[in-house]
Amino acid sequence: MSVLGQAEVINVTQSVRREEMAGITCVVTIHGIGFQEPPRPPHDGYAETPGYADGLQANLAEQVSELSDDPDRQPWQTAKSLPVYVCSHFQGSRALGLKRLGEWKDKFGAGTIDSSTTPLVQQGKSVAHVALVYSRLQDLGPQPEASAETFFKGLAEHRHYGSIAASLHTVLLDVLAAHHTQTQAAPDEPVRAPASLKPRTDTGPRRHLLGLVKGKTPDPTHPAGLTGTLLQIEDDVCAYVCRNDLRERIRSFVREALLRIVARDDVDRVVINGHSNGTVIGFDALRSFPTPAMKDKVQAFVTAGSPLRKYAELFTWGFEVGNVRLVNAWENHFDPHDPVADPLAHPVGWTEADGEPTKPFDHFVSFPAAATASTDFDPKDYQVDNLANSFGGGLQAHNYWDNKAEFIPALVKHLG
């Protein structure tokens, strides 16, 4: 065979392999920094520590037959199906952590990714689930200074968010909802910690295990109580609002991970799944994301339990969406009893009966078509009922990932 003929065969073979590998839809999950529990092997007399997205993976697998298990799962991991966990640091190295998504062919971090040794799906599967883990939070824990600064910022700007009377009414409803507890999704399902509400145990004070004897090794599978969950949410918000060093480290990691995923030849579509403070992190990363990558591959931004409006109204976070406007769909899911979440597609408390809004339009906020003014960017709000369709005692209204009647199907529709 001639050299030209050999080259043609090689090119055809490579093309066929690319076609066989192409077509992956990748859902990327981003949670609050204090809830991103990485999977860990058995230790200190306890069984393995499940990763924070294991429960979400199980719920997705029930409805997505093409969802792949982690091709690189470890022998000690016992779950039937696992997401691909990508840590910002592995064995002390940021480069090793991100290597799980492939490496840049260009040393300057541009162009395409060599993914030949880092598959995201098993053979025959077409949907990958990547869960991001920020793994260097040893400096975190209670944030008294940041908490005080955040409180006074919110107090000074509270009128932008709502009146004092409206805020007190909301707080009352939230307190009542917070004490609603459904401990198990169904009688035939094993009791487990709610999928999206277990604070991580690998860093800082184990605030979800308040009451344990000091010095005792905590059980990593211990479900979070209401107090521990609320305290961890508080730490997440305060640290991200007032700790610029931490904020920039997280943003850069999430942005780099997303860049590597969209640069892979085997990935056709990307869906960003953000929960709680993870919706803010995802929003921040996508605002400055490269335009071609956003237009070509990022298909949907799905947010659940998002505090974005609070960040914008109370902490002068800003409303500029940047390149988020290029995403084909932004769907925001909120439970009105969830104290963390807000609707994003209209002002809090606004209804069509109020007529034309008098305040200026927020850049990431739109209004129903009945309003006379509207923005070009149109996020969609979807109200859910986690108290009826989810479970758990650690602020159940904030547990969207176990809502298999409303939220899971809404996420699944983007993976087909």
LUMLUM-755795 format. One record per residue (C-alpha): residue in one letter; x, y, z. Coordinates in Angstrom, 3 decimals, padded with zeros to 6 digits. Layout:
BEGIN
<site resn="a" east="X" north="Y" up="Z"/>
...
This chain:
BEGIN
<site resn="m" east="000.000" north="000.000" up="000.000"/>
<site resn="s" east="001.292" north="003.484" up="-000.832"/>
<site resn="v" east="002.090" north="006.061" up="001.812"/>
<site resn="l" east="-000.865" north="008.089" up="000.576"/>
<site resn="g" east="-003.130" north="005.060" up="000.870"/>
<site resn="q" east="-001.922" north="004.387" up="004.392"/>
<site resn="a" east="-002.557" north="008.002" up="005.337"/>
<site resn="e" east="-006.095" north="007.783" up="003.922"/>
<site resn="v" east="-006.800" north="004.646" up="005.949"/>
<site resn="i" east="-005.446" north="006.289" up="009.094"/>
<site resn="n" east="-007.559" north="009.389" up="008.496"/>
<site resn="v" east="-010.703" north="007.322" up="007.885"/>
<site resn="t" east="-010.033" north="005.229" up="011.002"/>
<site resn="q" east="-009.496" north="008.325" up="013.108"/>
<site resn="s" east="-012.676" north="009.847" up="011.693"/>
<site resn="v" east="-014.685" north="006.721" up="012.550"/>
<site resn="r" east="-013.281" north="006.725" up="016.076"/>
<site resn="r" east="-014.201" north="010.377" up="016.498"/>
<site resn="e" east="-017.739" north="009.628" up="015.303"/>
<site resn="e" east="-017.985" north="006.697" up="017.735"/>
<site resn="m" east="-016.821" north="008.907" up="020.600"/>
<site resn="a" east="-018.813" north="011.984" up="019.594"/>
<site resn="g" east="-022.255" north="012.800" up="020.795"/>
<site resn="i" east="-021.670" north="012.936" up="024.562"/>
<site resn="t" east="-024.016" north="015.125" up="026.556"/>
<site resn="c" east="-022.276" north="016.198" up="029.746"/>
<site resn="v" east="-024.171" north="017.510" up="032.769"/>
<site resn="v" east="-021.844" north="019.437" up="035.091"/>
<site resn="t" east="-022.972" north="019.733" up="038.707"/>
<site resn="i" east="-021.863" north="022.631" up="040.930"/>
<site resn="h" east="-022.961" north="022.755" up="044.579"/>
<site resn="g" east="-022.254" north="025.129" up="047.451"/>
<site resn="i" east="-018.638" north="024.982" up="048.598"/>
<site resn="g" east="-019.499" north="023.556" up="052.015"/>
<site resn="f" east="-021.577" north="020.715" up="050.556"/>
<site resn="q" east="-019.155" north="019.336" up="047.970"/>
<site resn="e" east="-018.246" north="016.139" up="049.815"/>
<site resn="p" east="-015.675" north="014.155" up="047.782"/>
<site resn="p" east="-015.883" north="010.357" up="047.818"/>
<site resn="r" east="-013.403" north="008.755" up="050.187"/>
<site resn="p" east="-012.460" north="005.123" up="050.933"/>
<site resn="p" east="-013.270" north="003.475" up="054.269"/>
<site resn="h" east="-011.395" north="005.115" up="057.129"/>
<site resn="d" east="-011.360" north="005.439" up="060.918"/>
<site resn="g" east="-013.617" north="002.432" up="061.316"/>
<site resn="y" east="-016.343" north="003.813" up="059.048"/>
<site resn="a" east="-017.468" north="002.658" up="055.640"/>
<site resn="e" east="-016.753" north="004.673" up="052.514"/>
<site resn="t" east="-017.824" north="008.303" up="052.351"/>
<site resn="p" east="-020.264" north="008.761" up="049.448"/>
<site resn="g" east="-019.622" north="011.737" up="047.192"/>
<site resn="y" east="-022.084" north="014.618" up="047.391"/>
<site resn="a" east="-023.621" north="013.902" up="043.977"/>
<site resn="d" east="-024.103" north="010.125" up="044.426"/>
<site resn="g" east="-027.771" north="010.569" up="045.335"/>
<site resn="l" east="-028.371" north="012.850" up="042.351"/>
<site resn="q" east="-026.668" north="010.311" up="040.072"/>
<site resn="a" east="-028.953" north="007.553" up="041.370"/>
<site resn="n" east="-032.059" north="009.653" up="040.767"/>
<site resn="l" east="-030.936" north="010.586" up="037.247"/>
<site resn="a" east="-030.060" north="006.970" up="036.424"/>
<site resn="e" east="-033.660" north="005.953" up="037.122"/>
<site resn="q" east="-034.823" north="008.181" up="034.270"/>
<site resn="v" east="-031.838" north="008.317" up="031.882"/>
<site resn="s" east="-030.870" north="004.941" up="030.441"/>
<site resn="e" east="-027.897" north="006.469" up="028.611"/>
<site resn="l" east="-026.340" north="007.879" up="031.789"/>
<site resn="s" east="-022.873" north="006.409" up="032.278"/>
<site resn="d" east="-021.195" north="005.162" up="035.409"/>
<site resn="d" east="-017.748" north="006.635" up="036.141"/>
<site resn="p" east="-015.383" north="004.710" up="033.820"/>
<site resn="d" east="-012.614" north="005.205" up="036.390"/>
<site resn="r" east="-014.537" north="004.204" up="039.519"/>
<site resn="q" east="-012.499" north="002.782" up="042.375"/>
<site resn="p" east="-012.853" north="-000.781" up="043.760"/>
<site resn="w" east="-014.031" north="000.497" up="047.159"/>
<site resn="q" east="-016.937" north="002.462" up="045.690"/>
<site resn="t" east="-020.150" north="000.472" up="046.116"/>
<site resn="a" east="-022.854" north="002.638" up="044.513"/>
<site resn="k" east="-024.485" north="001.149" up="041.451"/>
<site resn="s" east="-023.699" north="004.230" up="039.367"/>
<site resn="l" east="-021.340" north="007.130" up="040.077"/>
<site resn="p" east="-020.630" north="010.544" up="038.600"/>
<site resn="v" east="-017.129" north="011.577" up="037.547"/>
<site resn="y" east="-015.761" north="013.620" up="040.453"/>
<site resn="v" east="-013.237" north="016.289" up="039.474"/>
<site resn="c" east="-011.353" north="017.882" up="042.364"/>
<site resn="s" east="-009.565" north="021.198" up="042.182"/>
<site resn="h" east="-006.579" north="019.524" up="043.831"/>
<site resn="f" east="-005.506" north="015.902" up="043.784"/>
<site resn="q" east="-002.545" north="014.773" up="045.871"/>
<site resn="g" east="-001.810" north="018.459" up="046.475"/>
<site resn="s" east="-001.723" north="019.398" up="042.797"/>
<site resn="r" east="-004.243" north="021.496" up="040.861"/>
<site resn="a" east="-002.896" north="020.107" up="037.577"/>
<site resn="l" east="-003.480" north="016.516" up="038.697"/>
<site resn="g" east="-007.000" north="017.340" up="039.777"/>
<site resn="l" east="-007.958" north="018.843" up="036.428"/>
<site resn="k" east="-006.134" north="016.114" up="034.500"/>
<site resn="r" east="-009.219" north="013.913" up="034.958"/>
<site resn="l" east="-010.882" north="016.046" up="032.265"/>
<site resn="g" east="-007.947" north="015.742" up="029.861"/>
<site resn="e" east="-004.947" north="017.952" up="029.145"/>
<site resn="w" east="-004.503" north="020.873" up="026.780"/>
<site resn="k" east="-002.653" north="020.007" up="023.586"/>
<site resn="d" east="-001.398" north="023.587" up="023.563"/>
<site resn="k" east="000.793" north="024.457" up="026.527"/>
<site resn="f" east="-000.892" north="027.865" up="026.783"/>
<site resn="g" east="-004.249" north="026.274" up="027.626"/>
<site resn="a" east="-006.076" north="026.860" up="024.376"/>
<site resn="g" east="-007.358" north="024.876" up="021.424"/>
<site resn="t" east="-008.363" north="021.276" up="022.057"/>
<site resn="i" east="-008.035" north="018.715" up="024.821"/>
<site resn="d" east="-006.272" north="015.375" up="024.665"/>
<site resn="s" east="-008.933" north="013.116" up="026.158"/>
<site resn="s" east="-007.569" north="009.798" up="024.921"/>
<site resn="t" east="-006.798" north="008.519" up="028.433"/>
<site resn="t" east="-009.621" north="010.252" up="030.333"/>
<site resn="p" east="-012.989" north="008.897" up="029.150"/>
<site resn="l" east="-016.130" north="010.453" up="030.610"/>
<site resn="v" east="-018.491" north="007.623" up="029.618"/>
<site resn="q" east="-018.443" north="003.868" up="029.364"/>
<site resn="q" east="-018.649" north="002.263" up="025.946"/>
<site resn="g" east="-022.187" north="002.402" up="024.612"/>
<site resn="k" east="-023.290" north="005.285" up="026.852"/>
<site resn="s" east="-023.809" north="008.869" up="025.723"/>
<site resn="v" east="-024.544" north="010.919" up="028.874"/>
<site resn="a" east="-021.806" north="011.853" up="031.334"/>
<site resn="h" east="-022.207" north="013.400" up="034.766"/>
<site resn="v" east="-019.282" north="015.458" up="036.078"/>
<site resn="a" east="-019.463" north="016.728" up="039.667"/>
<site resn="l" east="-016.990" north="019.457" up="040.597"/>
<site resn="v" east="-015.345" north="019.432" up="044.027"/>
<site resn="y" east="-013.425" north="022.321" up="045.529"/>
<site resn="s" east="-010.989" north="020.379" up="047.673"/>
<site resn="r" east="-008.774" north="022.921" up="049.436"/>
<site resn="l" east="-011.027" north="024.475" up="052.052"/>
<site resn="q" east="-008.887" north="023.842" up="055.112"/>
<site resn="d" east="-008.970" north="027.554" up="055.884"/>
<site resn="l" east="-012.754" north="027.557" up="056.076"/>
<site resn="g" east="-015.200" north="026.950" up="058.867"/>
<site resn="p" east="-017.094" north="029.524" up="060.928"/>
<site resn="q" east="-016.668" north="032.989" up="059.432"/>
<site resn="p" east="-017.547" north="035.454" up="062.241"/>
<site resn="e" east="-015.966" north="038.495" up="060.584"/>
<site resn="a" east="-017.448" north="037.671" up="057.198"/>
<site resn="s" east="-020.812" north="036.918" up="058.828"/>
<site resn="a" east="-020.875" north="040.316" up="060.520"/>
<site resn="e" east="-019.881" north="042.111" up="057.312"/>
<site resn="t" east="-022.498" north="040.208" up="055.305"/>
<site resn="f" east="-025.210" north="040.962" up="057.877"/>
<site resn="f" east="-024.577" north="044.718" up="057.843"/>
<site resn="k" east="-024.363" north="044.797" up="054.053"/>
<site resn="g" east="-027.721" north="043.065" up="053.830"/>
<site resn="l" east="-029.235" north="045.315" up="056.487"/>
<site resn="a" east="-028.104" north="048.458" up="054.687"/>
<site resn="e" east="-029.545" north="047.274" up="051.348"/>
<site resn="h" east="-032.636" north="045.424" up="052.579"/>
<site resn="r" east="-035.085" north="047.873" up="050.963"/>
<site resn="h" east="-033.826" north="046.816" up="047.539"/>
<site resn="y" east="-034.985" north="043.280" up="048.302"/>
<site resn="g" east="-038.290" north="043.934" up="050.061"/>
<site resn="s" east="-040.004" north="045.792" up="052.864"/>
<site resn="i" east="-039.411" north="044.880" up="056.508"/>
<site resn="a" east="-042.997" north="043.618" up="056.832"/>
<site resn="a" east="-042.681" north="041.438" up="053.741"/>
<site resn="s" east="-039.333" north="040.123" up="054.959"/>
<site resn="l" east="-040.752" north="039.204" up="058.376"/>
<site resn="h" east="-043.681" north="037.424" up="056.721"/>
<site resn="t" east="-041.273" north="035.467" up="054.533"/>
<site resn="v" east="-039.116" north="034.563" up="057.524"/>
<site resn="l" east="-042.177" north="033.259" up="059.403"/>
<site resn="l" east="-043.179" north="031.018" up="056.489"/>
<site resn="d" east="-039.586" north="029.824" up="056.140"/>
<site resn="v" east="-039.369" north="028.926" up="059.837"/>
<site resn="l" east="-042.556" north="026.890" up="059.620"/>
<site resn="a" east="-041.324" north="025.125" up="056.474"/>
<site resn="a" east="-037.912" north="024.448" up="058.010"/>
<site resn="h" east="-039.506" north="022.319" up="060.714"/>
<site resn="h" east="-041.380" north="020.207" up="058.186"/>
<site resn="t" east="-039.681" north="016.820" up="058.103"/>
<site resn="q" east="-040.266" north="013.837" up="055.849"/>
<site resn="t" east="-037.472" north="011.412" up="056.650"/>
<site resn="q" east="-037.773" north="009.039" up="053.723"/>
<site resn="a" east="-038.788" north="009.358" up="050.097"/>
<site resn="a" east="-040.813" north="006.130" up="050.046"/>
<site resn="p" east="-041.371" north="003.120" up="052.323"/>
<site resn="d" east="-039.426" north="000.807" up="050.011"/>
<site resn="e" east="-036.363" north="003.071" up="049.779"/>
<site resn="p" east="-033.455" north="002.855" up="052.240"/>
<site resn="v" east="-033.089" north="005.724" up="054.676"/>
<site resn="r" east="-030.215" north="007.986" up="053.618"/>
<site resn="a" east="-029.085" north="011.559" up="053.939"/>
<site resn="p" east="-030.905" north="013.887" up="051.507"/>
<site resn="a" east="-029.022" north="014.119" up="048.228"/>
<site resn="s" east="-028.310" north="017.832" up="048.247"/>
<site resn="l" east="-028.231" north="018.741" up="051.948"/>
<site resn="k" east="-025.330" north="016.917" up="053.658"/>
<site resn="p" east="-022.542" north="019.323" up="054.635"/>
<site resn="r" east="-019.076" north="018.043" up="053.828"/>
<site resn="t" east="-016.980" north="016.359" up="056.504"/>
<site resn="d" east="-013.538" north="016.615" up="054.933"/>
<site resn="t" east="-012.631" north="020.133" up="055.977"/>
<site resn="g" east="-013.025" north="022.660" up="058.749"/>
<site resn="p" east="-015.150" north="022.216" up="061.875"/>
<site resn="r" east="-017.796" north="019.510" up="061.391"/>
<site resn="r" east="-020.640" north="021.884" up="062.060"/>
<site resn="h" east="-023.252" north="019.399" up="060.881"/>
<site resn="l" east="-022.253" north="017.136" up="063.759"/>
<site resn="l" east="-022.851" north="019.587" up="066.584"/>
<site resn="g" east="-023.228" north="017.846" up="069.898"/>
<site resn="l" east="-020.670" north="015.113" up="069.350"/>
<site resn="v" east="-017.995" north="014.667" up="071.982"/>
<site resn="k" east="-015.007" north="016.830" up="071.060"/>
<site resn="g" east="-012.263" north="014.805" up="069.466"/>
<site resn="k" east="-014.501" north="011.957" up="068.366"/>
<site resn="t" east="-014.155" north="010.975" up="064.725"/>
<site resn="p" east="-017.442" north="011.862" up="063.004"/>
<site resn="d" east="-019.469" north="009.397" up="061.006"/>
<site resn="p" east="-019.241" north="010.719" up="057.409"/>
<site resn="t" east="-022.631" north="009.241" up="056.584"/>
<site resn="h" east="-024.353" north="011.088" up="059.444"/>
<site resn="p" east="-027.285" north="013.086" up="058.029"/>
<site resn="a" east="-027.232" north="016.813" up="058.607"/>
<site resn="g" east="-029.706" north="018.390" up="060.964"/>
<site resn="l" east="-031.482" north="021.676" up="060.335"/>
<site resn="t" east="-029.052" north="023.706" up="062.450"/>
<site resn="g" east="-025.974" north="022.246" up="060.809"/>
<site resn="t" east="-027.375" north="022.753" up="057.320"/>
<site resn="l" east="-028.292" north="026.383" up="057.989"/>
<site resn="l" east="-024.907" north="027.105" up="059.557"/>
<site resn="q" east="-023.096" north="025.657" up="056.558"/>
<site resn="i" east="-025.222" north="027.683" up="054.144"/>
<site resn="e" east="-024.386" north="030.758" up="056.208"/>
<site resn="d" east="-020.661" north="029.957" up="055.991"/>
<site resn="d" east="-020.948" north="029.429" up="052.226"/>
<site resn="v" east="-022.660" north="032.750" up="051.618"/>
<site resn="c" east="-020.495" north="034.791" up="053.979"/>
<site resn="a" east="-017.244" north="033.337" up="052.684"/>
<site resn="y" east="-018.190" north="033.836" up="049.042"/>
<site resn="v" east="-019.474" north="037.374" up="049.576"/>
<site resn="c" east="-016.599" north="038.647" up="051.733"/>
<site resn="r" east="-013.603" north="036.416" up="050.954"/>
<site resn="n" east="-012.321" north="037.576" up="047.574"/>
<site resn="d" east="-009.306" north="035.224" up="047.721"/>
<site resn="l" east="-011.543" north="032.189" up="048.090"/>
<site resn="r" east="-014.051" north="033.491" up="045.552"/>
<site resn="e" east="-011.416" north="033.914" up="042.856"/>
<site resn="r" east="-009.870" north="030.480" up="043.507"/>
<site resn="i" east="-013.246" north="028.811" up="043.131"/>
<site resn="r" east="-014.224" north="030.790" up="040.045"/>
<site resn="s" east="-010.966" north="030.007" up="038.296"/>
<site resn="f" east="-011.256" north="026.281" up="039.000"/>
<site resn="v" east="-014.870" north="026.045" up="037.812"/>
<site resn="r" east="-014.129" north="028.089" up="034.704"/>
<site resn="e" east="-011.076" north="025.969" up="033.832"/>
<site resn="a" east="-013.026" north="022.743" up="034.336"/>
<site resn="l" east="-015.820" north="023.970" up="032.059"/>
<site resn="l" east="-013.312" north="025.102" up="029.438"/>
<site resn="r" east="-011.740" north="021.651" up="029.336"/>
<site resn="i" east="-015.098" north="019.934" up="029.035"/>
<site resn="v" east="-016.321" north="022.077" up="026.128"/>
<site resn="a" east="-012.921" north="021.734" up="024.396"/>
<site resn="r" east="-013.172" north="017.936" up="024.290"/>
<site resn="d" east="-013.902" north="016.516" up="020.842"/>
<site resn="d" east="-016.128" north="013.808" up="022.309"/>
<site resn="v" east="-018.480" north="016.264" up="024.055"/>
<site resn="d" east="-021.255" north="017.763" up="021.938"/>
<site resn="r" east="-023.530" north="019.327" up="024.549"/>
<site resn="v" east="-023.015" north="020.694" up="028.057"/>
<site resn="v" east="-025.716" north="021.301" up="030.674"/>
<site resn="i" east="-024.734" north="023.266" up="033.807"/>
<site resn="n" east="-026.609" north="022.096" up="036.901"/>
<site resn="g" east="-026.209" north="024.502" up="039.825"/>
<site resn="h" east="-027.639" north="024.099" up="043.313"/>
<site resn="s" east="-027.760" north="026.706" up="046.098"/>
<site resn="n" east="-024.519" north="028.733" up="046.216"/>
<site resn="g" east="-023.368" north="026.645" up="043.250"/>
<site resn="t" east="-025.808" north="028.633" up="041.104"/>
<site resn="v" east="-023.884" north="031.815" up="041.947"/>
<site resn="i" east="-020.529" north="030.156" up="041.236"/>
<site resn="g" east="-021.817" north="028.842" up="037.910"/>
<site resn="f" east="-023.281" north="032.232" up="037.018"/>
<site resn="d" east="-019.953" north="033.924" up="037.776"/>
<site resn="a" east="-017.992" north="031.409" up="035.691"/>
<site resn="l" east="-020.332" north="031.634" up="032.697"/>
<site resn="r" east="-020.487" north="035.429" up="032.572"/>
<site resn="s" east="-016.938" north="035.617" up="031.233"/>
<site resn="f" east="-016.946" north="032.329" up="029.336"/>
<site resn="p" east="-015.650" north="032.461" up="025.722"/>
<site resn="t" east="-018.414" north="033.300" up="023.270"/>
<site resn="p" east="-017.807" north="030.449" up="020.757"/>
<site resn="a" east="-017.842" north="027.831" up="023.538"/>
<site resn="m" east="-021.098" north="029.192" up="024.935"/>
<site resn="k" east="-022.828" north="029.309" up="021.567"/>
<site resn="d" east="-021.618" north="025.946" up="020.313"/>
<site resn="k" east="-021.854" north="023.642" up="023.310"/>
<site resn="v" east="-023.401" north="025.082" up="026.484"/>
<site resn="q" east="-027.072" north="024.263" up="025.951"/>
<site resn="a" east="-028.699" north="024.957" up="029.297"/>
<site resn="f" east="-028.103" north="026.548" up="032.678"/>
<site resn="v" east="-030.367" north="024.841" up="035.231"/>
<site resn="t" east="-030.470" north="026.436" up="038.686"/>
<site resn="a" east="-032.210" north="025.205" up="041.824"/>
<site resn="g" east="-032.497" north="026.910" up="045.197"/>
<site resn="s" east="-030.649" north="029.932" up="043.848"/>
<site resn="p" east="-029.848" north="032.951" up="046.073"/>
<site resn="l" east="-028.765" north="035.045" up="043.064"/>
<site resn="r" east="-031.403" north="037.707" up="043.664"/>
<site resn="k" east="-030.250" north="038.105" up="047.270"/>
<site resn="y" east="-026.645" north="038.496" up="046.102"/>
<site resn="a" east="-027.695" north="041.116" up="043.566"/>
<site resn="e" east="-030.122" north="043.071" up="045.740"/>
<site resn="l" east="-028.503" north="042.810" up="049.181"/>
<site resn="f" east="-024.796" north="042.571" up="048.420"/>
<site resn="t" east="-024.591" north="044.776" up="045.276"/>
<site resn="w" east="-023.403" north="041.743" up="043.319"/>
<site resn="g" east="-024.572" north="043.181" up="040.004"/>
<site resn="f" east="-027.033" north="041.921" up="037.425"/>
<site resn="e" east="-024.867" north="041.789" up="034.303"/>
<site resn="v" east="-025.280" north="038.378" up="032.692"/>
<site resn="g" east="-022.425" north="038.709" up="030.222"/>
<site resn="n" east="-022.228" north="035.588" up="028.075"/>
<site resn="v" east="-024.884" north="033.773" up="030.077"/>
<site resn="r" east="-027.269" north="035.391" up="027.603"/>
<site resn="l" east="-025.895" north="033.041" up="024.911"/>
<site resn="v" east="-027.151" north="029.906" up="026.685"/>
<site resn="n" east="-030.146" north="028.430" up="024.886"/>
<site resn="a" east="-032.116" north="028.084" up="028.114"/>
<site resn="w" east="-031.838" north="029.274" up="031.704"/>
<site resn="e" east="-034.345" north="027.467" up="033.903"/>
<site resn="n" east="-034.597" north="028.432" up="037.564"/>
<site resn="h" east="-036.407" north="026.131" up="040.005"/>
<site resn="f" east="-037.514" north="027.466" up="043.360"/>
<site resn="d" east="-039.648" north="026.357" up="046.278"/>
<site resn="p" east="-041.426" north="029.379" up="047.839"/>
<site resn="h" east="-040.766" north="027.837" up="051.274"/>
<site resn="d" east="-037.025" north="027.643" up="050.618"/>
<site resn="p" east="-035.375" north="030.575" up="052.460"/>
<site resn="v" east="-032.347" north="030.380" up="050.153"/>
<site resn="a" east="-034.194" north="030.518" up="046.845"/>
<site resn="d" east="-035.853" north="033.287" up="044.878"/>
<site resn="p" east="-037.579" north="033.535" up="041.518"/>
<site resn="l" east="-035.388" north="035.294" up="038.961"/>
<site resn="a" east="-037.808" north="036.126" up="036.157"/>
<site resn="h" east="-039.729" north="038.857" up="037.998"/>
<site resn="p" east="-039.359" north="041.070" up="041.066"/>
<site resn="v" east="-040.187" north="039.456" up="044.383"/>
<site resn="g" east="-043.890" north="039.869" up="045.060"/>
<site resn="w" east="-044.728" north="041.185" up="041.576"/>
<site resn="t" east="-047.842" north="039.891" up="039.793"/>
<site resn="e" east="-049.471" north="040.826" up="036.513"/>
<site resn="a" east="-052.173" north="042.606" up="038.524"/>
<site resn="d" east="-049.539" north="045.131" up="039.600"/>
<site resn="g" east="-049.335" north="046.466" up="036.064"/>
<site resn="e" east="-046.220" north="047.893" up="034.502"/>
<site resn="p" east="-043.225" north="047.755" up="036.868"/>
<site resn="t" east="-041.966" north="051.136" up="037.983"/>
<site resn="k" east="-038.411" north="050.101" up="038.904"/>
<site resn="p" east="-035.697" north="049.701" up="036.251"/>
<site resn="f" east="-035.283" north="046.260" up="034.752"/>
<site resn="d" east="-032.568" north="044.090" up="036.204"/>
<site resn="h" east="-030.232" north="042.701" up="033.553"/>
<site resn="f" east="-030.741" north="039.059" up="034.456"/>
<site resn="v" east="-034.392" north="039.544" up="035.272"/>
<site resn="s" east="-037.217" north="039.579" up="032.759"/>
<site resn="f" east="-040.970" north="039.925" up="033.065"/>
<site resn="p" east="-043.935" north="037.956" up="031.717"/>
<site resn="a" east="-045.031" north="038.804" up="028.203"/>
<site resn="a" east="-048.018" north="040.746" up="029.558"/>
<site resn="a" east="-045.685" north="043.442" up="030.857"/>
<site resn="t" east="-045.166" north="046.329" up="028.438"/>
<site resn="a" east="-041.405" north="046.363" up="028.915"/>
<site resn="s" east="-039.157" north="043.350" up="028.671"/>
<site resn="t" east="-035.541" north="042.387" up="028.308"/>
<site resn="d" east="-034.167" north="040.269" up="025.477"/>
<site resn="f" east="-032.812" north="037.736" up="027.944"/>
<site resn="d" east="-035.544" north="035.568" up="029.361"/>
<site resn="p" east="-034.808" north="033.167" up="032.239"/>
<site resn="k" east="-037.739" north="030.910" up="033.088"/>
<site resn="d" east="-038.937" north="030.297" up="036.635"/>
<site resn="y" east="-040.479" north="026.986" up="037.697"/>
<site resn="q" east="-042.097" north="026.680" up="041.113"/>
<site resn="v" east="-041.725" north="023.297" up="042.820"/>
<site resn="d" east="-042.924" north="021.786" up="046.087"/>
<site resn="n" east="-040.042" north="020.063" up="047.836"/>
<site resn="l" east="-042.053" north="019.651" up="051.031"/>
<site resn="a" east="-044.458" north="017.356" up="049.190"/>
<site resn="n" east="-042.072" north="015.683" up="046.772"/>
<site resn="s" east="-038.722" north="015.501" up="048.545"/>
<site resn="f" east="-037.554" north="014.417" up="051.997"/>
<site resn="g" east="-035.092" north="015.119" up="054.793"/>
<site resn="g" east="-034.903" north="017.048" up="058.027"/>
<site resn="g" east="-032.063" north="019.400" up="057.085"/>
<site resn="l" east="-034.143" north="022.173" up="055.506"/>
<site resn="q" east="-036.239" north="019.928" up="053.284"/>
<site resn="a" east="-037.525" north="022.806" up="051.155"/>
<site resn="h" east="-033.939" north="023.204" up="049.879"/>
<site resn="n" east="-033.589" north="019.562" up="048.790"/>
<site resn="y" east="-034.279" north="019.693" up="045.040"/>
<site resn="w" east="-032.208" north="016.685" up="043.967"/>
<site resn="d" east="-034.587" north="014.241" up="045.676"/>
<site resn="n" east="-037.630" north="015.847" up="044.057"/>
<site resn="k" east="-038.139" north="013.116" up="041.470"/>
<site resn="a" east="-041.599" north="014.360" up="040.533"/>
<site resn="e" east="-040.651" north="017.895" up="039.459"/>
<site resn="f" east="-036.963" north="018.828" up="039.408"/>
<site resn="i" east="-035.340" north="015.583" up="038.204"/>
<site resn="p" east="-037.602" north="015.329" up="035.108"/>
<site resn="a" east="-036.907" north="018.992" up="034.333"/>
<site resn="l" east="-033.144" north="018.317" up="034.347"/>
<site resn="v" east="-033.531" north="015.033" up="032.454"/>
<site resn="k" east="-035.280" north="016.692" up="029.506"/>
<site resn="h" east="-032.011" north="018.479" up="028.664"/>
<site resn="l" east="-030.047" north="015.220" up="028.571"/>
<site resn="g" east="-031.934" north="013.482" up="025.802"/>
